[in-house]
């Protein structure tokens, strides 16, 4: 089914060779690697290659912190492509996407789109009618292409700007 904007509401599945699954504590080193590579290499528009900004942003992306997220029951998802973790996503109760980072070696292949669709499906299945997130300058156009709308709110996370966005999870006929 398509909505009025032509965005597929029913997602048929990830691209060939891509597997989406919940992360486990055994994935923490790969998850940390993807998060840090994505931030340092893909998010230059946000941190401007400022070492202090990068250090602040990546400070809680170490394996031990991520292990704590998973043990605490956070919904951390990953996309595997060719046997490697290619992307990391996260959800919080109440309809919030907390993470969506793509490894630079896997951009432009539909990995981020597939993981975003899965995260949205998980929220809808949990009864959420609307999703929200805080996106970076780097990711804003990606989210807009996937039907997300800026709310006009903007927060500052230390030295990184962030843009609040929302999306209805109701199918539009």
C-alpha positions as a Markdown table, in Angstrom:
| # | Residue | x | y | z |
|---|---|---|---|---|
| 1 | Unk | 0.0 | 0.0 | 0.0 |
| 2 | Unk | 1.2 | 3.5 | -0.8 |
| 3 | Unk | 0.4 | 6.7 | 1.0 |
| 4 | Unk | -0.4 | 9.9 | -0.8 |
| 5 | Unk | 3.2 | 10.9 | -0.9 |
| 6 | Unk | 4.2 | 7.6 | -2.6 |
| 7 | Unk | 6.1 | 6.3 | 0.4 |
| 8 | Unk | 5.6 | 2.6 | 0.9 |
| 9 | Unk | 3.7 | 1.9 | 4.1 |
| 10 | Unk | 4.0 | -1.8 | 3.9 |
| 11 | Unk | 7.7 | -2.7 | 3.9 |
| 12 | Unk | 8.4 | -6.0 | 2.0 |
| 13 | Unk | 11.7 | -6.7 | 3.7 |
| 14 | Unk | 15.3 | -5.7 | 3.8 |
| 15 | Unk | 17.5 | -5.7 | 0.7 |
| 16 | Unk | 19.0 | -9.0 | -0.3 |
| 17 | Unk | 21.8 | -10.1 | 2.0 |
| 18 | Unk | 20.7 | -7.9 | 4.8 |
| 19 | Unk | 19.5 | -9.3 | 8.1 |
| 20 | Unk | 17.8 | -7.2 | 10.8 |
| 21 | Unk | 17.8 | -8.4 | 14.4 |
| 22 | Unk | 17.8 | -7.4 | 18.0 |
| 23 | Unk | 21.4 | -6.9 | 19.3 |
| 24 | Unk | 22.8 | -9.0 | 22.1 |
| 25 | Unk | 25.6 | -8.4 | 24.6 |
| 26 | Unk | 27.8 | -10.4 | 22.2 |
| 27 | Unk | 27.4 | -7.6 | 19.6 |
| 28 | Unk | 28.7 | -4.7 | 21.8 |
| 29 | Unk | 32.1 | -4.4 | 20.2 |
| 30 | Unk | 30.7 | -4.3 | 16.7 |
| 31 | Unk | 28.0 | -1.9 | 17.7 |
| 32 | Unk | 30.5 | 0.4 | 19.3 |
| 33 | Unk | 32.7 | 0.3 | 16.2 |
| 34 | Unk | 29.7 | 1.2 | 13.9 |
| 35 | Unk | 28.6 | 4.1 | 16.1 |
| 36 | Unk | 32.0 | 5.6 | 16.4 |
| 37 | Unk | 32.9 | 5.2 | 12.7 |
| 38 | Unk | 29.5 | 6.7 | 11.7 |
| 39 | Unk | 29.9 | 9.7 | 14.0 |
| 40 | Unk | 33.5 | 10.4 | 13.1 |
| 41 | Unk | 33.3 | 9.9 | 9.3 |
| 42 | Unk | 29.7 | 10.7 | 8.3 |
| 43 | Unk | 28.6 | 13.4 | 10.8 |
| 44 | Unk | 31.3 | 16.0 | 9.9 |
| 45 | Unk | 28.6 | 18.6 | 9.2 |
| 46 | Unk | 27.5 | 18.3 | 12.8 |
| 47 | Unk | 30.9 | 18.1 | 14.7 |
| 48 | Unk | 33.0 | 20.0 | 12.2 |
| 49 | Unk | 36.0 | 17.7 | 12.9 |
| 50 | Unk | 36.3 | 19.3 | 16.3 |
| 51 | Unk | 38.1 | 16.7 | 18.5 |
| 52 | Unk | 36.3 | 17.8 | 21.6 |
| 53 | Unk | 32.8 | 17.5 | 20.0 |
| 54 | Unk | 33.7 | 14.1 | 18.6 |
| 55 | Unk | 34.9 | 13.0 | 22.0 |
| 56 | Unk | 31.8 | 14.2 | 23.8 |
| 57 | Unk | 29.5 | 12.6 | 21.2 |
| 58 | Unk | 31.3 | 9.2 | 21.3 |
| 59 | Unk | 32.0 | 9.1 | 25.0 |
| 60 | Unk | 29.0 | 6.8 | 25.7 |
| 61 | Unk | 29.5 | 4.6 | 22.6 |
| 62 | Unk | 32.0 | 2.2 | 24.2 |
| 63 | Unk | 31.2 | -1.5 | 24.5 |
| 64 | Unk | 30.7 | -1.4 | 28.3 |
| 65 | Unk | 28.1 | 1.4 | 28.1 |
| 66 | Unk | 26.3 | -0.4 | 25.2 |
| 67 | Unk | 26.3 | -3.6 | 27.2 |
| 68 | Unk | 24.5 | -1.7 | 29.9 |
| 69 | Unk | 21.9 | -0.5 | 27.5 |
| 70 | Unk | 21.2 | -4.0 | 26.3 |
| 71 | Unk | 21.2 | -5.5 | 29.9 |
| 72 | Unk | 18.7 | -2.8 | 30.9 |
| 73 | Unk | 16.3 | -4.0 | 28.3 |
| 74 | Unk | 16.8 | -1.2 | 25.7 |
| 75 | Unk | 15.7 | -2.2 | 22.2 |
| 76 | Unk | 18.9 | -2.1 | 20.3 |
| 77 | Unk | 18.7 | -3.3 | 16.7 |
| 78 | Unk | 21.3 | -4.0 | 14.1 |
| 79 | Unk | 21.6 | -4.6 | 10.4 |
| 80 | Unk | 24.0 | -7.2 | 9.2 |
| 81 | Unk | 25.3 | -7.2 | 5.7 |
| 82 | Unk | 27.8 | -9.7 | 4.4 |
| 83 | Unk | 28.4 | -11.0 | 7.9 |
| 84 | Unk | 29.3 | -7.6 | 9.3 |
| 85 | Unk | 27.3 | -5.2 | 11.5 |
| 86 | Unk | 26.4 | -2.4 | 9.0 |
| 87 | Unk | 24.0 | -0.3 | 11.1 |
| 88 | Unk | 22.7 | 0.3 | 14.6 |
| 89 | Unk | 19.3 | 1.4 | 15.7 |
| 90 | Unk | 17.6 | 2.0 | 19.0 |
| 91 | Unk | 14.0 | 2.4 | 20.4 |
| 92 | Unk | 12.6 | 3.7 | 23.6 |
| 93 | Unk | 9.1 | 3.1 | 24.9 |
| 94 | Unk | 6.6 | 5.8 | 24.0 |
| 95 | Unk | 7.6 | 5.9 | 20.4 |
| 96 | Unk | 11.1 | 7.3 | 20.3 |
| 97 | Unk | 13.9 | 6.3 | 17.9 |
| 98 | Unk | 17.0 | 6.9 | 19.9 |
| 99 | Unk | 19.7 | 5.7 | 17.5 |
| 100 | Unk | 20.2 | 5.2 | 13.8 |
| 101 | Unk | 23.8 | 5.1 | 12.7 |
| 102 | Unk | 25.2 | 3.5 | 9.5 |
| 103 | Unk | 28.7 | 2.3 | 9.0 |
| 104 | Unk | 30.4 | 4.4 | 6.3 |
| 105 | Unk | 31.3 | 1.2 | 4.3 |
| 106 | Unk | 27.5 | 0.5 | 4.0 |
| 107 | Unk | 26.0 | 3.8 | 3.0 |
| 108 | Unk | 23.9 | 4.1 | -0.1 |
| 109 | Unk | 22.9 | 0.5 | -0.1 |
| 110 | Unk | 19.4 | 0.7 | 1.5 |
| 111 | Unk | 20.7 | -0.4 | 4.9 |
| 112 | Unk | 19.6 | 2.7 | 6.8 |
| 113 | Unk | 16.2 | 2.7 | 5.1 |
| 114 | Unk | 15.6 | -0.9 | 5.9 |
| 115 | Unk | 16.6 | -0.4 | 9.6 |
| 116 | Unk | 14.5 | 2.7 | 9.9 |
| 117 | Unk | 11.5 | 0.9 | 8.4 |
| 118 | Unk | 12.0 | -2.0 | 10.9 |
| 119 | Unk | 12.2 | 0.4 | 13.9 |
| 120 | Unk | 9.0 | 2.1 | 12.7 |
| 121 | Unk | 7.3 | -1.3 | 12.4 |
| 122 | Unk | 8.4 | -2.2 | 15.9 |
| 123 | Unk | 6.9 | 1.0 | 17.3 |
| 124 | Unk | 3.7 | 0.5 | 15.4 |
| 125 | Unk | 3.4 | -3.1 | 16.7 |
| 126 | Unk | 3.9 | -1.8 | 20.2 |
| 127 | Unk | 0.8 | 0.5 | 19.7 |
| 128 | Unk | 2.5 | 3.7 | 19.0 |
| 129 | Unk | 0.6 | 6.0 | 16.6 |
| 130 | Unk | 3.4 | 8.5 | 16.3 |
| 131 | Unk | 7.2 | 8.3 | 16.4 |
| 132 | Unk | 9.7 | 10.9 | 17.4 |
| 133 | Unk | 13.4 | 11.4 | 17.2 |
| 134 | Unk | 16.1 | 13.9 | 17.4 |
| 135 | Unk | 18.1 | 14.0 | 14.2 |
| 136 | Unk | 21.4 | 15.5 | 13.3 |
| 137 | Unk | 22.0 | 18.0 | 10.5 |
| 138 | Unk | 23.6 | 15.1 | 8.6 |
| 139 | Unk | 20.6 | 12.9 | 8.9 |
| 140 | Unk | 17.8 | 15.4 | 8.5 |
| 141 | Unk | 17.3 | 15.0 | 4.7 |
| 142 | Unk | 17.3 | 11.2 | 5.1 |
| 143 | Unk | 14.4 | 11.4 | 7.6 |
| 144 | Unk | 12.5 | 13.9 | 5.5 |
| 145 | Unk | 12.8 | 11.5 | 2.5 |
| 146 | Unk | 11.2 | 8.8 | 4.7 |
| 147 | Unk | 8.2 | 10.9 | 5.7 |
| 148 | Unk | 9.5 | 12.5 | 8.9 |
| 149 | Unk | 8.5 | 16.1 | 9.6 |
| 150 | Unk | 10.6 | 18.6 | 11.5 |
| 151 | Unk | 8.7 | 20.0 | 14.5 |
| 152 | Unk | 10.6 | 23.2 | 14.7 |
| 153 | Unk | 12.1 | 22.2 | 18.0 |
| 154 | Unk | 15.8 | 22.1 | 18.3 |
| 155 | Unk | 17.9 | 21.0 | 21.2 |
| 156 | Unk | 21.6 | 21.2 | 21.8 |
| 157 | Unk | 23.4 | 18.1 | 23.0 |
| 158 | Unk | 26.6 | 19.6 | 24.2 |
| 159 | Unk | 28.2 | 20.9 | 21.1 |
| 160 | Unk | 26.0 | 19.0 | 18.6 |
| 161 | Unk | 22.8 | 20.5 | 17.2 |
| 162 | Unk | 19.8 | 18.3 | 17.0 |
| 163 | Unk | 16.4 | 18.6 | 15.3 |
| 164 | Unk | 13.2 | 17.2 | 16.7 |
| 165 | Unk | 11.2 | 15.3 | 14.1 |
| 166 | Unk | 7.9 | 13.3 | 14.2 |
| 167 | Unk | 6.1 | 10.8 | 12.0 |
| 168 | Unk | 2.6 | 9.4 | 12.0 |
| 169 | Unk | 2.6 | 5.6 | 12.1 |
| 170 | Unk | -0.9 | 5.5 | 10.8 |
| 171 | Unk | -1.2 | 4.3 | 7.2 |
| 172 | Unk | -2.6 | 7.0 | 4.9 |
| 173 | Unk | -4.9 | 5.8 | 2.2 |
